Amino acid sequence: MKGAAKKKTLKQRWLGHVYKAEKLQEMWGLSAAIREHGSDNFSMDLLEVIRGKKDAFAREAYLINKYKTQLNTRKKQ
């Protein structure tokens, strides 16, 4: 996957979070924070590239648990 494709995917994922927060009014911690602080007050960085959805979800859960993030709900699986 080329650099531009990675960034596009990251941007699409973020826009999905913003849509869920603003249009669907979801009640997750991240959605509430987006509504409270505005989507422009967040930054995002690509940490790793993982091939395969199952492996990516597992790695995300690992990193969330390792760093004890507060806004993401994907906990131990």
N, C-alpha and C positions, 0 to 999 in steps of 0.2 A: 504494500500500500504506500503510495507516495505521500509526501508531507501535506499537500493540499487536501487530499482525500481524508487524512486523519483529522485535520482541523475542521473540515466540513462536517464530519461525523460528530465531533465534539460540540460544534456549534448547533447542530441539529438536536442533539440530546439536551443541551441547555435550553433551546427554544421550546422543547417539549415540556420541560419543567416550568418554564415561564407560562406557557399556555395553560397547564394544569392549575397553576396558582391563580392566574388572573381570570381566565374564562370559566374553568370548571370549579373554581373555589374549593379545591381539595384542602383537607385539613392536616396534611402532613407538616412536620416541622419546617422543612425546606420551603414548602408552599407558603406557609404563614410568614416566614422570614422574607420571602420575595415580596409579598404584599406589604409588609411593614417597612422594609428598607428600600424597595425598588430594585428591579433587576439590574440596573446600571451600577449598583453599589456592590456587585459581586465580581470576583475574578475567577477564571478557570485556567487550569493548566493540564496538559496531557502528562500523566505520570508514567504510563506504560502502554505498550501495544500488546494485547493478548488476542490470539486467534481463537475463534469459536465462542459462541454465546455462553455455553455452560462454563467454560474455563474463565471467561471474563467475569461472570457473575460470582463465581467462587473466589476469584482474586479480589474483587470489589468487597465482598463480605469480609475476607481476611484483613484487608487494609482498614476497613471501617472499625473492625474490632480491635485491631492493633493500635490505631490512633485515637480510639474512643470519640469518634466524631459525634456531634450532637444533632445535626440536621438531617442526616440520611437515615432511612428506616431499614435498610437492608442489613440485618444483623446476622449472627451465626446461622448457618444453614447446614 
